């Protein structure tokens, strides 16, 4: 029997997921583009930042509660939208959404999810967020937005950094495609993952639920492959944001901001939040880590006197990472791989455990830094000389 109390950090969950999930799907999650330099730096650049330990401070009545776009959250962490989530664990998006709802943090569903918008709405009781990839098929995109409204989604996330797809070498080597290629290597690897196979046999959700049966002429996995190859819209521009915002009519989050100039454009667009994110190092290899880009973007937004919230995604693997991001000006964070490792390891229980780990690390570290309220944390908790190089005094 599993004893999740002995799972003490996200790395434990990663190692368990690596053993239990088929290689092609594990590698899809645990990889970056090209040399994976940005992917690695997303984590290592957090490690360079050091915390100041304070003592003899009353540490009673601590709270990580705050808000993200006006929604009360148990801690400043939201589950990021990730594709193929339902291939880490059967009905994975449903399991993750249920774990997030029970814990008290937001859940985001990807356009490229295995479970559909309607699946999540049916299996949860609170509003969730929907992430939109802009496609050439305008009718399909409008229908996606309509479906998200009907499912009572409380925010739309516009992902801005996937107009073209970054090359991920592991996916090519593994033959990851839709449908997956049944190579001898892949078949042999599946034979070593009995729990995953049994779980998958128990669900009918094995395709992209938001697309198949909804997009024109896409009725199965074979037709899906050709459709997706030509649908991501490289012409997407800032001119489209206002149109999408009007179609949606609710709260809008723009994800994929890495430069102050783009942060200013996001602030002027009327979006409610922007997410500093390099897509987990899966798009432009050689880009800055997200934590290295954060401070300049916060400064640029403040210079605009904008109320747009700045969040951070990419590289968050611990509660200390959350604390460091907030100390540098983020209002919230998003986690992708951290919850996916938990999902691949133990399904809903694993996602819950990932959230528990991050919460406890953030809570205790905040106390050691002399604070009892996450909303009071600033860069005064950081050791001088370990974070200043992340600021370039924009502009």
Backbone torsions as a table, in degrees:
resi	resn	phi	psi	omega
1	UNK	NA	145.7	179.8
2	UNK	-76.1	141.1	175.2
3	UNK	-119.9	93.3	-173.8
4	UNK	-69.9	-16.1	177.1
5	UNK	-64.9	-24.4	179.2
6	UNK	-87.8	-4.4	171.7
7	UNK	-85.7	104.6	-167.1
8	UNK	-104.3	-13.8	177.3
9	UNK	-152.2	171.7	-177.2
10	UNK	-64.3	-30.4	178.3
11	UNK	-63.0	-36.5	175.2
12	UNK	-58.5	-45.4	-180.0
13	UNK	-65.1	-37.6	178.9
14	UNK	-61.6	-45.4	-178.2
15	UNK	-64.6	-38.3	178.5
16	UNK	-67.9	-43.8	178.5
17	UNK	-61.2	-39.0	179.5
18	UNK	-61.2	-34.5	179.0
19	UNK	-75.2	-31.4	-168.4
20	UNK	-99.0	-23.3	-174.1
21	UNK	-98.3	138.5	176.6
22	UNK	-52.2	143.5	-172.1
23	UNK	-53.5	-44.1	-174.6
24	UNK	-65.1	-34.7	-179.0
25	UNK	-82.3	-35.7	174.9
26	UNK	-63.3	-45.7	-179.3
27	UNK	-64.7	-31.5	176.4
28	UNK	-58.5	-40.4	179.7
29	UNK	-76.7	-46.6	-169.7
30	UNK	-97.3	58.5	179.6
31	UNK	-156.3	161.5	174.2
32	UNK	-125.9	-176.2	-179.8
33	UNK	-86.1	154.1	174.9
34	UNK	50.1	-114.7	-175.9
35	UNK	-83.6	-6.6	-178.5
36	UNK	65.8	22.6	-179.5
37	UNK	-65.0	-47.9	-180.0
38	UNK	-65.3	-39.2	176.7
39	UNK	-55.9	-47.0	-179.7
40	UNK	-68.9	-40.1	-177.8
41	UNK	-67.6	-27.1	176.9
42	UNK	-55.6	-36.8	178.5
43	UNK	-86.4	-47.6	-172.4
44	UNK	-66.5	-30.6	-179.9
45	UNK	-70.0	-27.4	171.5
46	UNK	-63.6	-39.4	-175.4
47	UNK	-64.3	-26.5	-178.5
48	UNK	-70.7	-22.8	-177.7
49	UNK	-82.9	126.6	-176.6
50	UNK	-110.7	149.1	-176.6
51	UNK	-101.1	147.2	176.7
52	UNK	-90.8	124.3	178.3
53	UNK	-88.5	126.7	175.8
54	UNK	-111.9	152.3	-176.6
55	UNK	-129.8	166.7	178.3
56	UNK	53.0	41.7	173.7
57	UNK	-112.3	134.1	177.9
58	UNK	-60.1	114.5	-175.4
59	UNK	-104.1	16.7	179.7
60	UNK	-75.7	160.4	171.7
61	UNK	56.2	46.7	179.3
62	UNK	-76.4	152.2	179.4
63	UNK	-146.4	133.0	171.6
64	UNK	-102.2	2.6	-177.5
65	UNK	-66.1	140.8	177.5
66	UNK	-159.1	-163.1	175.2
67	UNK	-128.3	151.1	170.9
68	UNK	-129.4	120.2	-171.2
69	UNK	43.7	43.6	175.0
70	UNK	84.3	-3.9	-179.8
71	UNK	-95.8	129.2	-179.5
72	UNK	-69.8	129.7	-178.6
73	UNK	-128.8	148.3	-178.8
74	UNK	-68.5	-30.3	173.3
75	UNK	-152.1	159.9	-175.3
76	UNK	-77.9	60.5	-177.7
77	UNK	-139.0	132.0	172.8
78	UNK	-123.0	148.9	175.2
79	UNK	-77.9	123.6	-175.7
80	UNK	-74.9	155.9	174.9
81	UNK	-74.4	127.9	-179.8
82	UNK	-134.6	136.5	177.5
83	UNK	-76.2	158.5	176.2
84	UNK	63.3	13.7	-175.3
85	UNK	-55.9	-37.8	-179.3
86	UNK	-71.8	1.5	173.4
87	UNK	-99.9	-7.3	171.8
88	UNK	-79.4	-31.4	179.6
89	UNK	-157.8	142.7	-179.4
90	UNK	-55.7	133.1	-177.6
91	UNK	56.5	39.0	-170.9
92	UNK	-58.6	-40.4	-179.3
93	UNK	-65.6	-39.3	177.4
94	UNK	-62.2	-46.5	-178.9
95	UNK	-62.0	-43.0	-179.1
96	UNK	-67.7	-40.3	179.5
97	UNK	-63.9	-40.3	178.7
98	UNK	-66.2	-40.0	177.7
99	UNK	-63.9	-43.4	-179.7
100	UNK	-63.9	-43.1	-179.7
101	UNK	-62.7	-44.7	179.9
102	UNK	-65.5	-34.3	-177.4
103	UNK	-79.3	-34.7	179.4
104	UNK	107.4	30.7	175.4
105	UNK	-127.4	157.6	-177.8
106	UNK	-71.8	150.6	174.4
107	UNK	-117.8	137.2	178.2
108	UNK	-116.2	132.9	179.1
109	UNK	-104.3	133.8	180.0
110	UNK	-84.2	149.1	168.6
111	UNK	-53.2	-39.3	-175.9
112	UNK	-92.5	37.7	177.9
113	UNK	-83.9	160.0	174.5
114	UNK	-80.4	-48.8	174.1
115	UNK	-78.9	147.1	-174.7
116	UNK	-87.2	169.7	173.3
117	UNK	-53.8	-45.5	-177.9
118	UNK	-65.8	-34.9	176.9
119	UNK	-59.6	-46.0	-178.1
120	UNK	-66.7	-43.9	-180.0
121	UNK	-60.7	-36.9	-178.9
122	UNK	-69.6	-34.1	-171.9
123	UNK	-102.1	6.0	176.2
124	UNK	-132.0	165.6	-178.1
125	UNK	-115.2	-12.4	-179.3
126	UNK	-111.0	155.3	178.6
127	UNK	-61.5	146.0	174.8
128	UNK	-123.2	176.2	179.9
129	UNK	-103.6	148.4	178.0
130	UNK	-119.4	133.1	-179.7
131	UNK	-100.4	128.7	-174.9
132	UNK	-106.4	123.7	163.4
133	UNK	-94.0	128.9	-178.5
134	UNK	-80.2	123.4	-178.3
135	UNK	-107.9	161.2	175.8
136	UNK	-65.3	-32.7	-178.6
137	UNK	-73.9	95.9	-175.1
138	UNK	-64.2	-35.9	-179.5
139	UNK	-66.0	-40.4	178.3
140	UNK	-64.4	-42.7	-179.2
141	UNK	-63.9	-43.5	178.3
142	UNK	-62.5	-36.6	178.8
143	UNK	-69.0	-37.3	175.5
144	UNK	-59.1	-46.3	-179.6
145	UNK	-63.7	-41.0	177.5
146	UNK	-61.0	-44.2	-179.7
147	UNK	-63.9	-38.3	178.2
148	UNK	-64.5	-39.3	176.3
149	UNK	-62.6	-46.3	-177.6
150	UNK	-65.3	-27.1	178.0
151	UNK	-83.9	2.5	177.5
152	UNK	66.8	31.3	174.2
153	UNK	-62.0	139.4	-173.8
154	UNK	-96.5	-6.8	176.3
155	UNK	-158.5	151.1	175.0
156	UNK	-111.4	129.5	177.5
157	UNK	-104.0	117.6	176.6
158	UNK	-95.5	111.7	178.3
159	UNK	-83.2	119.9	-170.2
160	UNK	-100.5	-6.0	-170.7
161	UNK	-112.5	28.3	179.1
162	UNK	-132.6	41.6	174.7
163	UNK	-69.4	-34.2	170.2
164	UNK	-127.5	157.2	-173.3
165	UNK	-95.7	127.0	174.5
166	UNK	-67.3	148.2	-178.8
167	UNK	-84.7	124.1	179.1
168	UNK	-114.2	109.1	-170.6
169	UNK	-61.4	-37.0	-177.8
170	UNK	-64.0	-37.6	178.9
171	UNK	-64.0	-39.3	178.5
172	UNK	-64.8	-46.7	-178.4
173	UNK	-64.8	-34.1	-178.7
174	UNK	-84.1	-7.1	-178.3
175	UNK	69.1	30.8	180.0
176	UNK	-70.5	123.5	-179.1
177	UNK	-157.5	177.8	175.4
178	UNK	-120.9	106.3	1.3
179	UNK	-78.5	158.3	177.4
180	UNK	-58.7	145.0	-179.9
181	UNK	-78.4	125.3	-177.2
182	UNK	-81.0	65.5	178.9
183	UNK	-75.8	160.8	178.8
184	UNK	-58.9	-41.3	179.5
185	UNK	-60.5	-44.4	-179.0
186	UNK	-67.0	-39.3	179.1
187	UNK	-65.0	-43.9	178.6
188	UNK	-63.4	-37.9	179.2
189	UNK	-67.2	-39.5	177.5
190	UNK	-59.8	-34.3	-178.6
191	UNK	-65.9	-18.5	179.6
192	UNK	-93.9	4.8	-176.6
193	UNK	-123.0	64.3	-172.8
194	UNK	-62.9	-40.0	-178.4
195	UNK	-63.4	-44.6	179.2
196	UNK	-60.4	-45.7	-178.4
197	UNK	-62.7	-43.5	179.6
198	UNK	-63.5	-41.2	177.9
199	UNK	-62.8	-41.7	-178.8
200	UNK	-67.9	-32.2	177.1
201	UNK	-65.2	-22.8	-177.0
202	UNK	-89.6	4.2	179.5
203	UNK	-131.0	153.0	174.0
204	UNK	-96.2	-3.5	-175.6
205	UNK	-90.0	92.8	-178.3
206	UNK	-133.8	14.7	179.0
207	UNK	-131.4	-175.0	-179.9
208	UNK	-85.7	99.8	-170.2
209	UNK	-65.2	-24.1	179.7
210	UNK	-81.8	-11.4	-172.7
211	UNK	-114.6	-54.5	-176.1
212	UNK	-62.7	126.1	-177.6
213	UNK	87.3	-6.3	179.5
214	UNK	-115.9	-38.2	177.6
215	UNK	-82.1	149.2	-177.7
216	UNK	-61.2	128.7	176.0
217	UNK	65.6	15.8	176.1
218	UNK	-109.6	99.8	-176.5
219	UNK	-115.0	-10.4	-179.9
220	UNK	-157.1	180.0	-176.9
221	UNK	-64.5	-33.9	-178.3
222	UNK	-64.0	-46.3	178.8
223	UNK	-72.6	-26.0	178.5
224	UNK	-61.8	-41.7	-176.4
225	UNK	-58.2	-46.8	179.8
226	UNK	-66.8	-36.9	-178.5
227	UNK	-65.5	-48.9	-177.3
228	UNK	-65.9	-29.7	-178.3
229	UNK	-62.2	-25.4	-175.9
230	UNK	-116.2	3.5	-169.9
231	UNK	-96.1	-30.8	179.4
232	UNK	-60.0	131.3	-168.9
233	UNK	-94.4	104.5	-179.7
234	UNK	-72.6	-10.0	-178.8
235	UNK	-88.5	-0.6	179.8
236	UNK	-55.2	131.8	-178.6
237	UNK	-144.3	176.9	179.2
238	UNK	-61.1	-25.7	178.2
239	UNK	-62.5	-25.7	-178.5
240	UNK	-81.1	-19.3	-173.5
241	UNK	-63.6	-44.4	-179.8
242	UNK	-61.7	-39.9	179.3
243	UNK	-63.2	-44.5	179.1
244	UNK	-65.7	-40.8	179.2
245	UNK	-61.6	-41.3	179.1
246	UNK	-66.9	-41.2	178.6
247	UNK	-62.3	-38.9	-176.4
248	UNK	-76.6	-52.6	176.7
249	UNK	78.0	6.9	179.9
250	UNK	-128.4	-158.3	-178.4
251	UNK	-70.7	136.9	-175.3
252	UNK	-122.8	133.6	177.3
253	UNK	-119.9	131.1	178.4
254	UNK	-108.1	119.1	-174.4
255	UNK	-110.6	135.1	177.9
256	UNK	116.5	18.8	-178.5
257	UNK	-84.8	128.7	-179.1
258	UNK	-131.4	-4.6	-177.9
259	UNK	-131.9	146.2	-180.0
260	UNK	-56.7	-37.6	-179.6
261	UNK	-60.2	-41.2	179.0
262	UNK	-72.3	-31.9	176.3
263	UNK	-63.4	-39.7	177.5
264	UNK	-63.8	-41.9	177.3
265	UNK	-62.6	-39.8	178.0
266	UNK	-64.3	-42.2	179.0
267	UNK	-62.7	-40.6	-178.8
268	UNK	-75.3	-16.0	-178.1
269	UNK	-75.0	-15.6	-176.8
270	UNK	91.0	7.6	177.5
271	UNK	-65.4	152.9	-178.8
272	UNK	-85.7	-27.3	178.6
273	UNK	-151.7	153.6	170.0
274	UNK	-125.0	150.7	-178.8
275	UNK	-116.2	117.0	172.9
276	UNK	-71.0	112.4	-172.1
277	UNK	-158.4	137.5	171.4
278	UNK	-109.1	28.6	177.8
279	UNK	61.5	35.8	178.9
280	UNK	66.5	25.6	-177.8
281	UNK	73.5	20.7	-174.9
282	UNK	-102.1	0.5	-179.4
283	UNK	-115.4	-90.4	-178.3
284	UNK	-87.3	102.0	174.1
285	UNK	-71.5	139.3	-175.9
286	UNK	96.0	-3.6	174.3
287	UNK	-75.3	165.7	174.9
288	UNK	-61.4	154.3	166.8
289	UNK	-67.1	157.1	-177.9
290	UNK	-64.0	-40.7	-178.5
291	UNK	-67.0	-29.2	177.5
292	UNK	-72.1	-27.1	-178.7
293	UNK	-87.1	-16.1	-168.2
294	UNK	-62.1	-52.2	-170.0
295	UNK	-61.2	-42.1	179.0
296	UNK	-63.6	-37.5	-179.9
297	UNK	-68.8	-41.4	175.8
298	UNK	-59.1	-44.4	-178.9
299	UNK	-64.2	-40.6	179.8
300	UNK	-64.3	-41.3	179.3
301	UNK	-66.0	-41.2	178.1
302	UNK	-62.9	-38.2	179.1
303	UNK	-63.6	-25.7	177.0
304	UNK	-82.2	-6.4	-174.4
305	UNK	54.7	39.2	-177.2
306	UNK	-94.1	149.3	176.1
307	UNK	-91.9	3.6	-179.8
308	UNK	-61.7	135.7	178.3
309	UNK	-83.0	142.0	177.4
310	UNK	-107.5	121.5	176.6
311	UNK	-115.1	166.0	179.7
312	UNK	-126.8	137.4	177.7
313	UNK	-135.3	158.6	176.6
314	UNK	90.0	105.4	174.6
315	UNK	102.9	-6.1	-177.8
316	UNK	-76.1	113.5	-179.3
317	UNK	-125.2	1.6	-176.0
318	UNK	-155.8	166.4	173.7
319	UNK	-66.3	-30.7	175.6
320	UNK	-65.5	-35.4	176.4
321	UNK	-62.7	-41.3	176.9
322	UNK	-60.3	-46.2	-178.8
323	UNK	-61.5	-43.2	179.6
324	UNK	-65.1	-40.2	178.7
325	UNK	-62.9	-43.2	179.4
326	UNK	-67.7	-33.9	179.8
327	UNK	-66.5	-23.9	178.7
328	UNK	-97.0	11.7	169.6
329	UNK	111.8	-4.6	178.1
330	UNK	-70.1	146.7	175.8
331	UNK	-91.5	-21.3	179.9
332	UNK	-164.4	174.8	179.5
333	UNK	-136.0	165.4	174.2
334	UNK	-129.9	143.9	178.0
335	UNK	-119.4	135.9	176.1
336	UNK	-114.3	-75.3	-177.4
337	UNK	-59.5	-36.1	-176.8
338	UNK	-58.3	-42.9	179.1
339	UNK	-79.6	-30.1	179.1
340	UNK	-66.8	-36.4	174.5
341	UNK	-60.7	-44.9	178.5
342	UNK	-62.4	-41.8	179.2
343	UNK	-62.4	-46.6	179.7
344	UNK	-65.0	-27.7	-178.6
345	UNK	-79.7	-48.5	-171.1
346	UNK	-142.8	19.0	179.3
347	UNK	65.8	-139.2	-178.5
348	UNK	-58.5	-41.1	179.0
349	UNK	-60.4	-36.0	179.6
350	UNK	-69.8	-37.8	176.6
351	UNK	-65.7	-43.9	176.5
352	UNK	-58.0	-43.0	-179.5
353	UNK	-65.4	-38.6	177.2
354	UNK	-60.4	-42.8	178.9
355	UNK	-66.8	-40.3	177.5
356	UNK	-61.0	-43.7	-179.0
357	UNK	-61.4	-48.2	-177.9
358	UNK	-64.6	-40.6	179.3
359	UNK	-61.2	-49.1	-176.2
360	UNK	-64.9	-42.1	178.9
361	UNK	-61.8	-42.5	-179.0
362	UNK	-67.5	-43.9	-178.3
363	UNK	-62.0	-50.1	-176.7
364	UNK	-69.2	-41.3	179.7
365	UNK	-64.3	-40.3	177.3
366	UNK	-59.4	-42.1	179.2
367	UNK	-62.8	-45.8	178.9
368	UNK	-61.8	-25.1	178.4
369	UNK	-87.5	2.3	172.9
370	UNK	92.1	17.7	-179.4
371	UNK	-122.3	151.0	176.8
372	UNK	-119.2	-6.0	-178.9
373	UNK	-131.1	121.5	-177.3
374	UNK	-60.3	-25.0	-177.9
375	UNK	-75.5	-8.9	179.4
376	UNK	-100.5	-1.5	-175.3
377	UNK	-72.6	131.3	174.8
378	UNK	-133.7	-173.8	-178.8
379	UNK	-73.0	2.3	174.9
380	UNK	-72.8	-6.1	175.5
381	UNK	-88.4	-2.6	-175.5
382	UNK	-101.4	146.4	178.3
383	UNK	-74.6	126.9	179.4
384	UNK	-61.3	141.2	-179.4
385	UNK	94.2	-10.0	-179.3
386	UNK	-107.2	-7.1	-177.7
387	UNK	-136.5	-14.7	-176.0
388	UNK	-60.3	-30.2	-179.5
389	UNK	-70.4	-7.3	174.4
390	UNK	-83.4	-6.7	178.9
391	UNK	-112.7	132.2	178.9
392	UNK	-115.7	16.7	176.6
393	UNK	55.9	53.4	175.8
394	UNK	-59.5	140.9	1.6
395	UNK	-89.6	NA	NA
